[in-house]
């Protein structure tokens, strides 16, 4: 099977969330040609779209030092001091410059006309801009509007990335094997034509989002299968802090609704967690902060409560939150719950912890550069070190914006053009023939095995025996899935399955190698 087309750009961005779109805009504004590529038919289908709470800005009486302190305390002190200080000093100004003034994101406003501020767990004060409970959607919509009309940006929906193209792995010129590995593009499977296309560029940005769909329960959309992590791992890029998976405490527990988040801002506005005895239990686990403790603390407390009760879920009492005007402050949450017959003004919300955010990722510096020349990473795919062992609420959108912007600027200024000789030496696509069509039930079952393994053995609370069992199971699955891939007709489901098992293995290997219980990596 050979690809029918090849494309050339200055920059390729994999992913269309806040980090990828910001990187694309920054590079295009600097005069570079940019491709934004997503495996989803709708570019907006990404983690950013589902972010509810808000984005960190600068609060009244706030300071870079206070924000940096809050981020570091939540991250259990293993954050990159340099990355945190830079984000805290310069990030909020970029929110105002790009999102408020240039893109006019419709944040809620206070009586004076300035963006209103809310507070979430582990923040010292109100410093978060929000658009009701659909902040991510408001930001994503505004960014996409700017990207789609930019004359130097082309978008490619329904294109699933298969692998990064490097000189050492993909070139037919034997001499390239002796040179330093360099990323020069990526192969994509086009769902519309079922063909593989080669995209070439002097720089490539991985902004493919998180890993939530590797777990049985998650707040993430189904597309979060660890693609960027897997592709980077396959070419030998450094990975950092992969063991730190944050579980959001409050995802709606309902048979007819999957992956729906109940924002932490609901607790920030006064909601409280209850067990089935009606007790507000969080003060037993964190006397000082209670329901507003960091997410790892709350998720573990809920796990223990459910374990003690033998229950599958707990309750979030929001009846007196937000001055009881829940339908005004949290309209999306209110409407979703009402759609399944749950009036959150009159009854508690059934909730359960679920995989939410990847604190680790592809190791990058302050400008998004990875350990492999030509490759950048930003957003949840990357590990800047900002989050340490646990993410502070609403910092992820700020990090994606700020470091995505930095990656786009650096790539635009420093990308190295691909020589005609190097480009000529790379085949469009090589795949063994004849290819086989595999039963989709087999693929679905293997994905379910990965998700069950990760949830049961590498979830909220871990121990050595569980992690060793996870490694053994994933090793077996890896071998079988790789054989699938080598003989299968290329499809999105095969690509995602191959990426998922590798990403899961990277995470579990990191967890098994770290004997220190800290933040999101909690060992019994």
Number of C-alpha atoms within 10 A of each C-alpha: 15 12 19 12 11 12 11 18 20 23 30 29 28 28 31 34 31 34 35 32 27 28 36 35 24 22 26 23 17 15 14 22 20 29 25 24 25 27 23 19 13 12 21 21 20 26 27 27 22 22 24 25 29 31 26 29 25 22 19 9 9 14 13 17 13 15 25 20 19 15 26 24 21 26 25 16 17 18 22 16 15 14 18 24 19 16 22 26 15 13 23 21 16 17 22 18 13 15 19 18 11 12 16 15 22 16 21 17 14 10 7 7 8 12 19 18 22 21 26 26 22 19 25 14 19 19 24 24 27 29 23 21 24 22 25 24 21 23 28 24 19 17 24 20 12 15 21 14 10 15 12 19 22 18 17 19 20 19 25 25 26 23 21 25 23 24 24 19 17 19 19 15 15 12 10 18 15 9 10 12 19 21 26 28 29 20 21 24 23 21 18 10 9 14 18 26 22 23 23 25 26 24 29 32 31 29 31 32 33 30 30 28 25 28 26 19 22 27 27 29 19 15 20 21 28 28 30 31 33 25 23 27 18 13 18 12 20 16 21 20 24 24 25 25 28 26 28 25 28 29 27 26 20 16 7 7 13 15 21 20 25 27 22 24 27 24 22 21 19 17 20 23 25 21 18 13 8 11 11 17 19 23 13 10 17 16 11 11 13 19 25 24 21 25 26 26 23 24 23 19 18 27 21 14 20 17 12 9 14 9 12 13 23 26 23 23 23 23 20 16 19 19 11 16 13 20 16 12 20 21 15 17 23 19 15 15 19 12 12 12 9 16 17 21 17 12 13 19 26 20 23 26 27 26 26 24 23 30 29 29 34 29 24 25 18 17 20 29 25 25 19 18 19 24 27 29 35 38 31 31 28 34 27 32 24 29 29 28 30 32 29 23 25 25 22 25 25 23 26 26 27 27 29 32 25 22 30 34 23 20 28 25 13 11 18 15 14 18 9 8 10 15 16 13 15 18 13 19 16 11 15 10 11 10 14 13 12 14 8 11 9 11 18 14 11 19 26 16 19 25 23 18 23 26 21 16 21 30 25 24 19 19 18 16 11 19 24 17 14 24 23 13 15 21 15 10 20 22 11 13 20 16 12 19 19 14 16 18 18 22 18 20 14 22 18 22 25 27 25 26 27 25 25 29 23 21 26 24 17 19 26 22 11 14 13 11 15 18 23 27 26 21 19 7
